[in-house]
């Protein structure tokens, strides 16, 4: 697994190379605006987890998850 120094570096590299879609968390599911889909926990698996710590505050911590899923027709 590749190590990244910043969250933005990780997102940029992963979108270009392996994970082109951006999903946003909602209380019930993950939504992808570009694909116009919603996926639920049973529909995807977490492939990798990247943690980033804030420089000045622990409130600045972020976690990036890469996921894989199969689209339903």
C-alpha positions as CSV (number, residue, x, y, z in Angstrom):
1,X,0.0,0.0,0.0
2,X,1.3,3.4,-1.0
3,X,1.8,6.1,1.7
4,X,0.7,9.6,1.2
5,X,1.6,12.8,3.0
6,X,-1.7,14.6,2.6
7,X,-5.3,13.8,2.0
8,X,-5.4,15.8,-1.2
9,X,-2.4,13.9,-2.6
10,X,-4.0,10.6,-1.8
11,X,-7.3,11.6,-3.4
12,X,-5.7,12.9,-6.5
13,X,-3.5,9.9,-7.0
14,X,-6.2,7.3,-6.3
15,X,-8.7,9.0,-8.6
16,X,-6.2,8.9,-11.5
17,X,-5.0,5.4,-11.0
18,X,-7.5,3.2,-9.3
19,X,-10.6,4.8,-7.8
20,X,-12.1,7.4,-10.2
21,X,-15.4,7.9,-8.4
22,X,-16.1,10.0,-5.3
23,X,-18.7,8.8,-2.8
24,X,-20.2,10.8,0.0
25,X,-21.6,9.3,3.2
26,X,-25.2,9.7,4.2
27,X,-26.9,8.2,7.2
28,X,-28.3,5.3,5.1
29,X,-25.8,4.8,2.3
30,X,-22.9,6.1,0.1
31,X,-23.9,8.3,-2.8
32,X,-22.0,8.9,-6.0
33,X,-23.2,12.0,-7.9
34,X,-21.3,11.3,-11.1
35,X,-22.7,7.8,-11.4
36,X,-26.1,8.8,-9.9
37,X,-26.2,5.8,-7.6
38,X,-26.5,4.9,-4.0
39,X,-24.8,1.9,-2.5
40,X,-25.5,0.3,0.9
41,X,-23.1,-1.5,3.2
42,X,-23.9,-4.9,1.8
43,X,-23.1,-3.7,-1.7
44,X,-19.4,-2.7,-1.2
45,X,-16.3,-3.7,0.6
46,X,-13.5,-1.5,2.0
47,X,-10.2,-2.2,0.1
48,X,-7.9,0.2,1.9
49,X,-7.9,2.8,4.7
50,X,-5.7,5.9,4.9
51,X,-5.4,8.0,8.0
52,X,-4.3,11.6,8.1
53,X,-3.5,13.5,11.3
54,X,-4.0,17.3,11.5
55,X,-0.9,19.4,12.1
56,X,-2.3,21.6,14.8
57,X,-5.3,19.7,16.2
58,X,-6.7,16.2,16.6
59,X,-10.0,17.6,15.3
60,X,-8.3,17.9,11.9
61,X,-7.9,14.1,11.5
62,X,-9.3,12.5,8.4
63,X,-9.8,8.9,7.1
64,X,-10.0,8.0,3.5
65,X,-11.6,4.7,2.5
66,X,-11.2,3.1,-0.9
67,X,-14.0,0.8,-1.8
68,X,-15.0,-1.6,-4.5
69,X,-18.5,-2.6,-5.6
70,X,-20.5,-4.2,-8.3
71,X,-23.1,-2.1,-10.1
72,X,-26.5,-3.7,-10.3
73,X,-28.4,-3.4,-13.6
